[in-house]
Amino acid sequence: MAYEFDLFVIGAGSGGVRAARFAAGFGAKVAVAESRYLGGTCVNVGCVPKKLLVYGAHFAEDFEQASGFGWSLGEANFDWATLIANKDREIHRLNGIYRNLLVNSGVTLMEGHAKITGPHEVEVNGQRHTAKHILIATGGWPQIPEIPGHEHAISSNEAFFLKELPKRVLVVGGGYIAVEFAGIFHGLGAKTSLLYRGEMFLRGFDGAVRKHLHEELTKRGMDVQFNADIARIDKQPDGSLKATLKDGRELMADCVFYATGRRPMLDNLGLENTGVKLDKRGFVEVDELYQSAEPSILAIGDVIGRVQLTPVALAEGMAVARRLFKPEQYRAVDYKMIPTAVFSLPNIGTVGLSEEQAIEDGHKVHIFESSFRPMKLTLTECQERTLMKLVVDADTDKVLGCHMVGPEAGEIVQGLAIALKAGATKQHFDETIGVHPTAAEEFVTMRTPVNR
């Protein structure tokens, strides 16, 4: 059967655009349908605008520390509307770049909701199109638990478009999005409380990292409450919000922000017209080649719920394009040693196994850990400390994990991720000469394992 397209991609986020562009570059006839915004979550309501807001929040510290270096500043004033307008302008610019990337690579861009009407058929804006392969790259969507008054809460989607900075914010959640937004609101001057229903936030991260970040956030004056969960939210006559916790306490706020998980965006996608199966969490079930139970339909990115990170979606999109249209260049995505950063204030950078994961996997480990006050802060009153940690296999000397909490942690760990990917040992770290004076050199000067 002759198809109108070789590949029809649903979703113009990071993974979908990467797959479409490269498939077209390999000579395939490709279409992309997008109903919302080009660039997906990352560009519009995720990594990019969030990082811009984190930069904005960090200036308060810079102003505070400047006097130690001889700078006298007048009173600093922050204007939320200016930050949001400038952020919007930059996102609009990036939307245009994504559009040009697609169109210039020969991809047919359809702006409208795509619904799958059969194993090889997609309907967009009332028009039906056929394709040999259909790729689902529709991403995820924030979830707010349906407690009484949940309609008064916002998610990350709305936070980027608030008309003004709330004076009092309750951030609910214990993952990286909650921690990052708590840092943004707090850094920009809002009275911020971070509520998490568990014993300690950032589950899955190294225990020392979690403990260190908690100490630093508390040191900065953020109210962090564990074993705390909201039972209901009531809007007051003056527009403020009263959050009643499950333990009976009441907290007042102007904004309640939820970051308690994301679901796959499969709304009205038409999967019932196919043999596609979902896993028990509701994500599209795929094999190691990203193929669903319906052989002609593939899925990548957040919608499959593996590693929900933009660079991973990009790698998956590339893998799909190569396998289908340039098989001699195909390489499977390696999910080991994926570096990641949390843009909390201070930042977290991490790659490889945590101490807890390494022990659970049966490794006998040596732990190298250092906590210190960075050189930049020695002329200031700031007591922030940086944490660096290496998890080393005691038998092979191989570095299994690398973790950092401190300024530019993501930038530093990106370079170390290459070393860990290449199988670096602790001896390699020891024999590497440090760049002096930097914080990063601490990773190559830790000599004595800590006692446990």
HELIX and SHEET records of a PDB file:
HELIX    1   1 SER A   14  GLY A   25  1                                  12    
HELIX    2   2 GLY A   40  VAL A   45  1                                   6    
HELIX    3   3 CYS A   47  ALA A   66  1                                  20    
HELIX    4   4 SER A   67  PHE A   69  5                                   3    
HELIX    5   5 TRP A   80  ASN A  104  1                                  25    
HELIX    6   6 HIS A  150  HIS A  152  5                                   3    
HELIX    7   7 SER A  156  ALA A  159  1                                   4    
HELIX    8   8 TYR A  176  GLY A  187  1                                  12    
HELIX    9   9 GLY A  207  LYS A  219  1                                  13    
HELIX   10  10 LEU A  271  ASN A  273  5                                   3    
HELIX   11  11 GLY A  301  ILE A  304  5                                   4    
HELIX   12  12 THR A  310  PHE A  325  1                                  16    
HELIX   13  13 PRO A  327  GLN A  329  5                                   3    
HELIX   14  14 GLU A  355  GLU A  360  1                                   6    
HELIX   15  15 MET A  375  LEU A  379  5                                   5    
HELIX   16  16 ALA A  409  LYS A  421  1                                  13    
HELIX   17  17 LYS A  426  GLU A  431  1                                   6    
HELIX   18  18 ALA A  440  VAL A  444  5                                   5    
SHEET    1   A 6 THR A 108  GLU A 111  0                                        
SHEET    2   A 6 VAL A  30  GLU A  34  1                                        
SHEET    3   A 6 PHE A   5  ILE A  10  1                                        
SHEET    4   A 6 GLN A 127  ILE A 136  1                                        
SHEET    5   A 6 GLU A 121  VAL A 124 -1                                        
SHEET    6   A 6 ALA A 114  GLY A 118 -1                                        
SHEET    1   B 5 THR A 108  GLU A 111  0                                        
SHEET    2   B 5 VAL A  30  GLU A  34  1                                        
SHEET    3   B 5 PHE A   5  ILE A  10  1                                        
SHEET    4   B 5 GLN A 127  ILE A 136  1                                        
SHEET    5   B 5 ILE A 297  ALA A 299  1                                        
SHEET    1   C 2 GLY A 140  PRO A 142  0                                        
SHEET    2   C 2 ARG A 262  PRO A 264 -1                                        
SHEET    1   D 4 ASP A 223  PHE A 226  0                                        
SHEET    2   D 4 LYS A 191  TYR A 196  1                                        
SHEET    3   D 4 ARG A 168  VAL A 172  1                                        
SHEET    4   D 4 CYS A 255  TYR A 258  1                                        
SHEET    1   E 3 ILE A 230  LYS A 235  0                                        
SHEET    2   E 3 LEU A 241  LEU A 245 -1                                        
SHEET    3   E 3 GLU A 250  ALA A 253 -1                                        
SHEET    1   F 5 THR A 340  VAL A 342  0                                        
SHEET    2   F 5 ILE A 348  GLY A 352 -1                                        
SHEET    3   F 5 VAL A 399  VAL A 405 -1                                        
SHEET    4   F 5 THR A 386  ASP A 393 -1                                        
SHEET    5   F 5 VAL A 365  PHE A 372 -1                                        
END                                                                             
